[in-house]
Amino acid sequence: MYITLEKETEVRIEVRNNNVDKAMRILKKKLTEDGFFNELRQREFYESKGTKRRKAKAAAKRRSERDLKKRMENEGY
């Protein structure tokens, strides 16, 4: 089974002992790591540049606050 993403990366999954369920779990995990599902979700509806910018800014703010909280817990500053 081969799936080609826009990034031109090839994902190869081997099905062993006719265990298709395990192969599907591995495929889903690899696609999630590549960001395939996030890209599908983003392309589902049109977003203006301003909306994309606002979402990116909000995500950066959440990351920053999370990192600060983590640093406060670990190091105390």
NUKOL-580709 format. One record per atom (N, C-alpha, C, O, CB): x negated, y, z. Coordinates in steps of 0.05 Angstrom, whole numbers, padded with zeros to 5 digits, always signed. Each point is the difference from the previous one (the first is absolute). Glycine has a CB too. Layout:
% residues N
XYZ
...
//
This chain:
% residues 77
-00017-00023+00000
+00017+00023+00000
-00018+00025+00000
-00017+00002+00017
+00054-00027+00007
-00033+00042-00043
-00015+00025-00003
+00018+00024+00000
+00020+00000-00013
-00056-00025-00012
+00029+00045+00041
+00015+00025+00000
-00021+00022-00004
-00019+00002+00014
+00056-00020+00016
-00032+00035-00050
-00018+00022-00005
+00013+00026+00009
+00023+00007-00008
-00043-00031-00031
+00006+00039+00056
+00010+00026+00010
-00010+00022-00018
-00017-00005-00017
+00019-00013+00065
+00007+00042-00043
-00008+00023-00016
-00030+00005+00002
-00012+00010-00018
+00057+00010+00024
-00056-00027+00017
-00029+00004+00005
-00017-00019-00015
-00025+00000+00002
+00036+00018+00043
+00001-00036-00061
-00014-00020-00015
-00015-00020+00018
-00022-00009-00006
+00017+00042-00031
+00017-00039+00059
-00011-00021+00018
+00017-00025-00004
+00024+00001-00003
-00041+00033+00036
+00003-00056-00033
+00014-00025-00005
+00003-00015+00027
-00020-00003+00015
+00002+00000-00062
+00042-00005+00053
+00005-00015+00025
+00004-00029-00008
+00017-00006-00017
+00004+00047+00040
-00036-00058-00011
+00001-00028-00007
+00008-00016+00025
-00014+00002+00021
-00020+00003-00059
+00055-00021+00036
+00009-00016+00022
+00001-00029-00009
+00011-00006-00020
+00016+00045+00039
-00040-00056-00003
+00001-00029-00006
+00021-00013+00018
+00001+00005+00024
-00050-00005-00038
+00066-00016+00001
+00020-00015+00014
-00013-00028+00007
-00006-00015-00019
+00046+00040-00004
-00043-00030+00048
-00012-00026+00009
+00021-00018+00012
+00017+00009+00015
-00060+00014-00007
+00042-00048-00015
+00018-00021+00011
+00030+00008-00005
+00017-00006+00017
-00052-00006+00017
+00041+00025-00056
+00027+00008-00007
+00013+00017+00022
+00024+00000+00003
-00020-00042-00030
-00021+00057+00042
+00010+00017+00021
+00004+00028-00011
-00017+00017+00003
-00006-00045+00033
+00046+00032-00049
+00006+00025-00013
+00006+00022+00021
-00007+00023-00005
+00024-00048-00035
-00005+00018+00062
+00007+00019+00020
-00025+00014+00011
-00001+00025+00003
+00041-00052+00009
-00061+00011-00007
-00025+00012+00010
-00013+00018-00021
-00011+00021+00006
+00004-00061+00024
+00008+00031-00055
-00011+00016-00022
+00015+00026-00003
-00013+00021-00005
-00001-00063-00018
+00040+00042+00027
+00016+00025-00002
-00007+00019+00023
-00002+00024-00004
+00039-00050-00018
-00042+00015+00046
-00008+00017+00023
-00027+00013-00006
-00003+00024+00006
+00029-00054+00026
-00044+00014-00043
-00027+00011-00006
+00002+00022-00021
-00013+00020+00002
-00008-00065+00010
+00038+00040-00033
+00004+00019-00021
+00012+00026+00011
-00010+00022-00007
+00016-00059-00026
+00014+00035+00050
+00012+00023+00012
-00020+00016+00016
+00000+00025+00000
+00044-00048+00001
-00061+00009+00014
-00020+00013+00017
-00020+00015-00017
-00007+00023+00006
+00012-00058+00029
-00014+00023-00057
-00019+00013-00018
+00012+00024-00014
-00013+00021-00002
-00010-00065-00005
+00048+00042-00001
+00013+00023-00013
+00004+00022+00019
-00002+00024-00007
+00025-00055-00024
-00017+00025+00056
+00004+00020+00021
-00027+00015+00004
+00000+00024+00003
+00037-00051+00019
-00059+00012-00020
-00026+00012+00004
-00008+00018-00023
-00013+00021+00005
+00000-00061+00022
+00021+00033-00051
-00006+00016-00024
+00017+00025-00002
-00006+00018-00015
-00008-00059-00008
+00036+00042+00039
+00017+00023-00001
+00021-00002-00022
+00012+00020-00008
-00049+00007+00026
+00042-00051-00028
+00019-00004-00022
+00028+00007+00007
+00014+00014-00015
-00043-00051-00001
+00038+00029+00040
+00027+00005+00008
+00005+00030+00006
+00021+00011-00006
-00018-00057+00025
-00024+00059-00008
+00003+00029+00005
+00002+00015-00027
+00016+00019-00002
-00043-00024+00044
+00012-00003-00062
+00001+00013-00026
+00028-00005-00013
+00011+00019-00012
-00061-00025+00007
+00061-00018+00008
+00027-00005-00011
+00020+00018+00014
+00018+00011-00013
-00031-00059+00003
+00011+00051+00036
+00019+00016+00015
-00002+00029-00008
+00020+00014-00002
-00024-00046+00040
-00021+00042-00043
-00003+00027-00008
+00010+00005-00028
+00010+00022-00006
-00050-00019+00035
+00039-00022-00047
+00008+00004-00028
+00030-00005-00003
+00011+00004-00022
-00056-00018+00007
+00059+00006+00036
+00028-00007-00003
+00017+00025-00007
+00018-00002-00016
-00025-00035+00049
+00001+00060-00022
+00014+00024-00006
-00021+00022-00005
-00022-00001+00010
+00062-00013+00019
-00032+00034-00045
-00018+00022-00006
-00003+00018+00025
+00020+00006+00014
-00006-00007-00063
-00038+00009+00054
-00007+00019+00021
-00015+00023-00011
-00018-00003-00016
+00017-00034+00050
+00010+00061-00027
-00014+00024-00010
-00028+00002+00014
-00005-00013+00020
+00049+00036-00028
-00061-00006-00003
-00026+00003+00011
+00001+00011+00028
-00016-00008+00017
-00002+00015-00063
+00036+00011+00051
+00003+00012+00026
+00008-00021+00021
-00010+00001+00023
+00023+00042-00044
+00005-00060+00014
+00009-00022+00018
-00023-00018+00006
-00005-00008+00023
+00051+00010-00040
-00061-00010-00004
-00024-00017+00004
-00020+00013+00019
-00011-00013+00018
+00018-00007-00064
-00011+00046+00042
-00019+00015+00016
+00009+00001+00030
-00016-00004+00018
+00003+00031-00058
+00039-00022+00044
+00010+00001+00027
-00002-00027+00014
-00008-00002+00023
+00040+00038-00037
-00026-00058-00001
-00003-00027+00012
-00029-00006+00007
-00005-00012+00021
+00046-00003-00047
-00059+00022+00008
-00028-00005+00005
-00010+00015+00024
-00015-00010+00016
+00008+00002-00065
+00016+00033+00051
-00008+00017+00023
+00011-00012+00026
-00015+00000+00020
+00014+00041-00050
+00026-00050+00030
+00012-00011+00024
-00015-00026+00007
-00004-00006+00024
+00049+00026-00036
-00052-00036-00008
-00014-00025+00006
-00028+00006+00012
-00008-00014+00018
+00033-00009-00056
-00038+00043+00027
-00027+00007+00011
+00003+00010+00029
-00017-00007+00016
+00002+00019-00062
+00036+00003+00051
+00005+00009+00028
+00004-00023+00019
-00010-00001+00022
+00030+00044-00040
-00003-00063+00009
+00005-00023+00017
-00026-00016+00004
-00005-00009+00023
+00052+00006-00041
-00063+00000-00003
-00026-00014+00004
-00017+00014+00019
-00013-00012+00018
+00016-00005-00064
-00005+00043+00044
-00017+00016+00017
+00009-00002+00029
-00016-00004+00018
+00007+00036-00055
+00035-00030+00042
+00011-00002+00027
-00005-00028+00012
-00006-00003+00023
+00041+00038-00034
-00032-00055-00006
-00004-00028+00009
-00029-00004+00008
-00007-00012+00020
+00044-00004-00050
-00056+00026+00013
-00028-00002+00006
-00008+00015+00025
-00016-00010+00016
+00007+00005-00065
+00021+00029+00053
-00006+00015+00024
+00010-00014+00025
-00014-00002+00020
+00017+00044-00047
+00021-00054+00025
+00011-00015+00023
-00018-00024+00006
-00005-00006+00023
+00051+00021-00035
-00055-00028-00009
-00017-00024+00004
-00027+00008+00013
-00010-00014+00018
+00032-00008-00058
-00033+00045+00030
-00025+00009+00011
+00003+00009+00029
-00018-00005+00017
+00004+00020-00062
+00036-00003+00052
+00006+00008+00027
+00001-00024+00019
-00010+00001+00022
+00035+00039-00039
-00012-00061+00007
+00002-00024+00017
-00027-00013+00004
-00006-00010+00022
+00052+00003-00039
-00062+00005-00005
-00026-00014+00002
-00022+00016+00013
-00014-00010+00017
+00028-00013-00057
-00016+00049+00032
-00023+00015+00009
+00006+00023+00019
-00017+00010+00013
-00003-00022-00056
+00045+00020+00045
+00008+00020+00018
-00003+00029-00009
+00002+00018+00016
-00014-00050+00018
+00007+00036-00060
-00002+00027-00011
+00011+00001-00028
+00000+00021-00012
-00039-00012+00040
//
